[in-house]
Amino acid sequence: MNTSHAEVKENVELFDFSADFIQKNKENADLVSVVIPVYKEEANIPLVVREVSKVLEAGKYSYEVILVDDNSQDGSVEQLKKLQQEGLPVCMIVRKNQRGLSSAVIEGFKRARGSVLVCMDADLSHSPKTLPELTKAVLEEQADFAIGSRYVEGADIESSWSFFRHLNSRISKSMALPFTKAKDPMSGFFALKKETFLSSTYLNPIGYKIGLELIVKCGCRNIKEIPIFFSDRKYGSSKLNFKEQLRYIQHIKRLFDYKYGDLAKFFQFCIVGATGAVVDLSSYNIFMSFMPIETARIIAIITAMTWNFEMNRRFTFSYGKHRHWFKQYFGFVCCCSIGAVVNWFVSMSLSRNFEFWSEHLTLAAAVGILCGTLFNFLLNRFWVYRKKD
C-alpha cells in the first residue's frame, strides 16, 4: 500500500490512506470509521489494528481505522507504516502541540469519512468482537448512541481490577446521573452516526470522558448498551491518574453549566457562599485570639468576602477570571453590600408587618438570606462577571 505524507497547518502530521482507498471510499455511505486515540502505545497498535480489521472484514464491513497520536515518538509511526504496507486501511494523525484523549477523539471524528463513527481504546481492553453489534445498532437506527457497557446484564470486568479502580468507576458514573440514564456513560467504547456528531453544539471536553460529552451535546436520548467483557491492558501503562480525575470534575462542572445554565451557576454560587461562612468563622476565631473582637470581626468578614470573590472568579464565573482583578473585586464588594441590605430589608419587613413571620423570626431571617443571596447572585452574574460577546 502506498502511503502519502502531508504537513497540515495546525502542527499536525498526517500519514494518510493510499490515494486508491480514498477514491474508492469517497462516497461510500456504509463506511465505518474506527477512531483510536493513542499515546505511547507502540506495542498495542499492531495488535488492535489487526484485530479490528479481522472482525470487520469477517462481518463484510467497509471500514477505516484512524489512529490519533499525541506525538508519542516511541515507534508508533513505524508500526503504522508496517500496517499500511500489509494493505490495511489505517492512517495516523500525529498532533504536535496538543494533548488529551477527548480532543484526540474529536480530531479523528472530524477527519473520518465514514457514516458511522466508533471510538475504542488502543490497549484491547475493549474487545473488537463487539464492533459489529455496536455498528449495527447505529446503522439500523436502533439507537442514537451505542455503548460497549461494563454495567449491564451479561457484561463483566477482569478480576484484576482493584477495589479502588471499581470505586473510582462507580463514583464517576454516579456523577454523570444528572445527564443520562445510561448505566455506563463513562465507557470509551461507543458508536454514533457522523450526522449525529456533526449536529453537536460546541464541544469543549476536558479529560478522558468524551462519550458523556457527546451524549449531552449531541442530544442523544435513545441509547443502547451492549454488554462487553472489559479486560486489563497487556502492554504499556494506563494514562489515568489523579490529575485526570480532577479534570473529570472540571468536565462535569462544564456540562452542568451547559445543561442547567444559570441554575447551575446559582448552585455553585451558594456552595462558595457556604465555604465562605466556614472561612469567616474560622478566621474570626483565629484573629480574636490575639486582637480585639471588633477588629477581628471586621478582618474575618473581609477575609471571607475575598475568599468568596476569588472562588467565584475561578469556578462559578471562570469565564471572567482574566479580566481586571481590582475592578471585579470592587464590584463584588458593592454587590455583597447591596445583597446584605436586601437581606436585612426583607427579613425586617416580614418580621414587623406579618403576624406569622413575627412569630417565626428565624424563618424570616432565612427568607431574607435567600433573597439577599439571589439578589447578590444576579448582580454578580449580569454585572461583575457578565459575559462579553
Secondary structure, 3 states (H helix, E strand, C coil): CCCEEEEECCCEEEEECCHHHHHHCCCCCCCEEEEEEECCCCCCHHHHHHHHHHHHHHCCCCEEEEEEECCCCCCHHHHHHHHHHCCCCEEEEEECCCCCHHHHHHHHHHHCCCCEEEECCCCCCCCHHHHHHHHHHHHCCCCCEEEEECCCCCCEECCCCCHHHHHHHHHHHHHCCCCCCCCCCCCCCEEEEHHHHHCCCCCCCCCCCHHHHHHHHCCCCCEEEEECEECCCCCCCCCCCHHHHHHHHHHHHHHHHHHHHHHHHHHHHHHHHHHHHHHHHHHHHHHCCCCCHHHHHHHHHHHHHHHHHHHHHHHHCHHHCCCCHHHHHHHHHHHHHHHHHHHHHHHHHHHHHCHHHHCCHHHHHHHHHHHHHHHHHHHHHHHHCCCCC
